[in-house]
């Protein structure tokens, strides 16, 4: 998805929630008509599906089929892969719902596999991120995380995920694209759900390449903003902000939310930051935001809200945070209220977007 000045429009919240609820019921109904053992056996291969589809993406198969349908032999020849292995992988991919095999034996795209063509889309980028060897090796040590509660990534690789990314810039880029793809999917709903028009100047702390901030600025033409992030990240933000026509309304400020947050904005944003960290480090981040703010100013935390009875994708994201981040986690409203209070905020309003993301507003005390 090439991001230009066009708004990232979100469908009405009730449409999204209704569609997600229908899909969940249909999947459970499909499981209900099978013997339980058969349903479990089919689900067992979900991990294999991530590996085989991400391998096809890395091999460039979606791009090859964008122009024409090809046989497995032709795909193998053009990707320098084993013909028998490619045939068997494509056959399994079709079973999993990706691609179609035509009557003439050629493989072509279907709706699911076309989603893998978008270099910035969340389907492709998250497939590559989750299918990376570093992630897969961490997940293979789940038993120990279940026993200890400690993240597997650092235990398996000897360094935390952020240091790993510093040592493996190719994986850092894959992760950055995955986060950008996720934000592209959410940005329109966030920008239209929270009343950002009530303020004049916003600061996106850990704002990455500016996908969310640019969408907010396009939605509210009177706003200006800052992005605070690492210098290397900010360098990659400039082209996106220019492409979206908001570069003249954004100031890029190098820094770390563990060191300090610049004072002077009317409202501060933390999107998908706190869930990467345990409570101690989350309090540190919130405390640095509070130190930059005057009483009555607002902090907006955008995260999944996960309660004991939550029944959607956020529960799986929560487990991934536990596995690969620094004892990270998704949190419930009471958790956020407690962290806010400990850092000098009062939890005020809570909004839920079209994508089930929570927007939690903290007011500086």
C-alpha positions in Angstrom: 0.0 0.0 0.0 1.7 3.2 -1.2 0.9 5.9 1.3 0.0 9.2 -0.3 -2.0 12.1 0.9 -5.3 10.1 0.7 -6.9 9.4 4.0 -6.9 5.8 5.4 -10.7 5.5 5.7 -12.0 3.0 8.2 -15.4 1.2 7.8 -18.1 1.9 10.5 -17.2 0.2 13.8 -20.4 -1.8 13.9 -19.7 -3.3 10.5 -16.2 -4.4 11.5 -17.3 -5.9 14.8 -20.2 -7.6 13.2 -18.0 -9.2 10.5 -15.5 -10.3 13.1 -18.2 -11.9 15.2 -19.7 -13.7 12.2 -16.3 -15.1 11.2 -15.6 -16.4 14.7 -19.0 -18.1 14.8 -18.6 -19.7 11.4 -15.1 -21.0 12.3 -16.5 -22.5 15.5 -19.5 -23.9 13.7 -17.1 -25.6 11.2 -15.2 -27.1 14.1 -18.5 -28.3 15.7 -19.4 -30.5 12.7 -16.1 -32.4 12.9 -15.1 -34.9 15.5 -13.1 -33.0 18.1 -10.0 -35.0 17.3 -10.2 -34.1 13.6 -10.7 -30.4 14.4 -7.7 -30.4 16.7 -5.5 -32.2 14.1 -6.3 -29.6 11.5 -5.4 -26.8 13.9 -2.1 -28.4 14.8 -0.7 -27.4 11.4 -1.2 -23.7 11.9 2.5 -23.3 12.8 3.5 -25.2 9.7 1.2 -22.9 7.6 3.1 -19.8 8.8 6.4 -21.4 7.8 5.4 -22.6 4.4 3.6 -19.4 3.4 6.4 -17.1 4.6 8.9 -19.2 2.7 6.8 -18.7 -0.5 6.7 -15.0 0.1 10.5 -14.9 0.6 10.9 -16.9 -2.6 8.9 -14.3 -4.5 6.0 -16.6 -5.5 3.2 -14.0 -5.0 5.0 -11.6 -7.4 5.6 -14.3 -10.0 1.9 -15.1 -10.1 0.8 -11.5 -10.2 1.4 -11.5 -14.0 0.4 -15.0 -15.1 -0.6 -18.4 -13.8 2.3 -20.9 -13.7 2.9 -24.6 -13.1 4.8 -25.7 -10.1 7.8 -26.6 -12.3 7.8 -23.1 -13.8 7.6 -21.5 -10.4 10.4 -23.7 -9.1 12.7 -22.9 -12.1 12.1 -19.1 -11.7 12.7 -19.2 -7.9 15.7 -21.6 -8.0 13.9 -24.1 -5.7 13.4 -27.8 -5.8 10.5 -28.7 -8.2 9.1 -31.5 -6.0 9.3 -29.4 -2.8 7.6 -26.5 -4.6 4.8 -28.7 -5.9 4.1 -30.1 -2.4 4.4 -26.7 -0.8 1.9 -25.1 -3.2 -0.5 -28.1 -2.8 -0.4 -27.5 1.0 -0.8 -23.7 0.5 -4.0 -24.3 -1.6 -5.3 -26.5 1.2 -4.6 -23.7 3.7 -6.6 -21.3 1.5 -3.8 -19.5 -0.4 -3.7 -19.6 -4.3 -5.7 -21.8 -6.5 -4.8 -24.7 -8.8 -6.5 -24.4 -12.1 -7.8 -27.2 -14.3 -4.7 -27.0 -16.5 -2.4 -27.5 -13.5 -1.3 -23.9 -13.2 -1.3 -22.0 -10.0 -2.9 -18.5 -9.7 -3.9 -16.0 -7.1 -7.0 -16.0 -5.0 -8.2 -13.3 -2.6 -6.1 -14.5 0.3 -2.8 -14.8 -1.7 -3.3 -11.4 -3.3 -3.0 -9.9 0.2 0.6 -11.1 0.2 1.5 -8.8 -2.7 1.3 -5.5 -0.7 4.9 -4.8 0.4 3.5 -2.5 3.2 0.4 -4.5 4.0 0.0 -6.2 7.4 -0.7 -9.6 5.8 2.6 -9.8 4.0 4.7 -8.1 6.6 3.4 -10.0 9.6 3.7 -13.3 7.7 7.4 -12.5 7.2 7.9 -11.3 10.7 6.2 -14.2 12.5 7.9 -16.7 10.1 11.4 -15.5 10.8 13.8 -18.0 12.2 14.4 -15.9 15.3 10.7 -15.9 16.2 10.2 -19.5 15.4 13.2 -20.6 17.6 11.8 -18.5 20.5 8.4 -20.0 20.2 9.9 -23.5 20.2 10.9 -22.9 23.8 7.3 -22.1 25.0 7.4 -24.7 27.7 10.1 -22.8 29.6 8.2 -19.6 29.3 5.1 -21.3 30.6 7.1 -22.6 33.6 8.9 -19.3 34.4 6.9 -16.5 32.9 10.1 -15.1 31.3 10.4 -14.2 27.6 11.9 -16.9 25.4 13.6 -14.7 22.9 16.3 -13.5 25.2 16.7 -16.9 26.7 17.1 -18.6 23.3 19.2 -15.9 21.5 21.2 -14.5 24.4 20.0 -10.9 23.8 16.7 -9.1 23.9 14.7 -8.5 20.8 15.7 -4.8 20.4 19.4 -5.6 20.6 18.9 -8.5 18.2 17.3 -6.0 15.7 20.4 -3.8 16.1 22.6 -6.7 15.1 20.2 -7.9 12.3 19.1 -4.9 10.4 17.2 -7.0 7.8 14.9 -8.4 10.6 14.6 -4.9 12.1 13.3 -3.7 8.7 10.9 -6.6 8.4 9.6 -5.8 11.9 9.3 -2.1 11.1 7.3 -2.9 8.0 5.1 -5.2 10.0 4.4 -2.5 12.6 3.7 0.0 9.8 1.3 -2.4 8.1 -0.5 -2.9 11.4 -0.8 0.9 11.9 -2.0 1.4 8.3 -4.9 -1.0 9.1 -5.7 0.9 12.3 -4.8 4.5 11.7 -8.1 5.6 10.1 -10.1 4.2 13.0 -7.9 5.8 15.6 -7.9 9.2 13.9 -11.7 9.3 13.6 -12.4 7.8 17.1 -10.5 10.1 19.4 -11.2 13.9 19.3 -7.7 15.0 18.4 -9.3 18.2 17.1 -9.6 19.4 20.7 -5.9 20.2 20.8 -3.4 22.1 18.5 -0.1 20.3 18.9 0.5 16.5 19.5 3.7 14.6 20.2 3.8 10.9 19.1 6.4 9.3 21.4 8.0 6.3 19.7 6.0 7.3 16.7 8.1 5.3 14.2 7.8 6.4 10.5 4.8 8.7 11.2 2.0 6.5 9.8 -0.4 7.3 12.6 0.6 11.0 13.1 0.3 11.7 9.4 -3.2 10.2 9.4 -4.2 12.3 12.4 -2.8 15.5 10.7 -4.7 14.7 7.5 -7.9 14.2 9.5 -7.4 17.5 11.4 -5.7 20.1 9.1 -5.2 22.6 12.0 -2.9 20.3 13.9 0.9 20.2 14.0 3.0 17.4 15.6 6.3 16.0 16.8 7.6 12.5 16.4 10.1 11.3 19.0 12.1 8.2 18.1 15.7 7.0 17.3 17.6 8.9 14.7 17.6 6.0 12.2 13.9 5.6 12.5 13.3 9.3 12.0 15.4 9.3 8.8 13.0 6.7 7.3 10.0 8.9 8.4 10.8 11.8 6.2 9.8 10.2 2.8 6.5 9.0 4.2 5.6 12.4 5.7 6.5 14.1 2.4 4.5 11.6 0.4 1.5 12.3 2.6 1.9 16.0 2.3 2.4 16.8 6.0 6.1 17.1 6.4 5.9 20.8 6.9 3.6 20.3 9.9 5.9 17.7 11.7 9.1 18.2 13.6 11.3 15.1 14.1 13.0 14.9 17.5 15.6 12.3 18.2 15.3 10.7 21.6 14.3 7.7 23.7 11.2 7.5 25.9 13.5 5.9 28.5 15.6 9.1 28.8 13.3 12.1 28.4 10.2 13.3 26.5 10.2 16.9 25.2 7.9 19.4 26.9 5.7 21.8 24.9 3.0 19.6 23.2 -0.7 19.8 24.1 -1.2 16.0 23.9 1.2 13.0 24.0 0.6 9.7 22.2 2.0 6.3 23.0 0.9 3.7 20.5 1.8 0.0 21.0 4.7 1.1 23.3 3.7 0.0 26.8 2.8 -3.6 25.7 6.5 -4.2 24.9 7.5 -3.8 28.5 6.9 -5.0 32.0 5.2 -2.8 34.6 8.5 -1.3 35.9 9.6 -0.1 32.5 6.1 0.9 31.5 6.0 3.2 34.6 9.4 4.7 33.6 8.0 5.6 30.1 4.8 7.0 31.6 6.8 8.9 34.2 9.0 10.6 31.5 5.9 11.6 29.6 4.4 13.1 32.9 7.6 15.0 33.5 7.1 16.8 30.2 3.5 17.7 30.9 1.6 20.3 32.8 -1.4 19.4 35.1 -4.5 18.9 33.0 -2.7 18.0 29.8 -3.6 14.7 28.1 -1.7 11.5 27.3 -3.3 9.0 24.9 -2.2 5.4 25.2 -3.3 3.2 22.3 -3.1 -0.5 23.0 -5.2 -3.7 22.9 -7.4 -3.9 26.0 -7.4 -7.5 27.3 -9.6 -8.6 30.2 -10.1 -12.0 31.8 -13.0 -12.8 29.4 -11.5 -11.3 26.2 -12.2 -13.4 23.2 -10.4 -12.0 20.2 -7.0 -11.8 18.5 -5.6 -9.6 21.3 -5.2 -12.7 23.4 -2.7 -14.1 20.9 -0.9 -10.8 20.6 -0.6 -10.8 24.4 1.1 -14.3 24.4 3.5 -13.1 21.7 4.5 -10.1 23.9 5.2 -12.6 26.7 7.3 -14.7 24.4 9.5 -12.2 22.6 9.4 -8.9 24.4 10.8 -7.8 27.8 8.1 -9.4 29.8 5.6 -7.4 27.8 1.9 -7.9 28.0 -1.5 -6.6 26.9 -3.4 -5.0 29.8 -6.9 -4.5 31.0 -8.5 -1.2 32.0 -7.7 -1.7 35.7 -4.0 -2.3 34.8 -3.9 0.9 32.9 -5.7 2.9 35.6 -3.1 1.6 38.1 -0.1 2.4 35.9 -1.5 5.8 35.1 -2.0 6.6 38.8 1.5 5.5 39.7 2.9 7.8 37.1 0.8 10.9 38.0 -2.2 10.5 35.6 -5.9 9.9 36.1 -7.6 7.6 33.6 -10.4 9.6 32.0 -12.0 8.5 28.8 -11.7 5.1 27.1 -12.6 4.6 23.4 -12.6 1.4 21.3 -11.8 1.7 17.6 -13.1 -0.3 14.6 -10.2 -2.7 15.0 -10.8 -3.3 18.7 -7.8 -1.2 19.7 -8.3 0.7 22.9 -7.6 4.4 23.3 -7.1 5.3 26.9 -6.9 8.9 27.9 -4.8 9.9 30.9 -5.0 13.4 32.4 -1.9 14.7 34.1 -2.6 15.4 37.8 
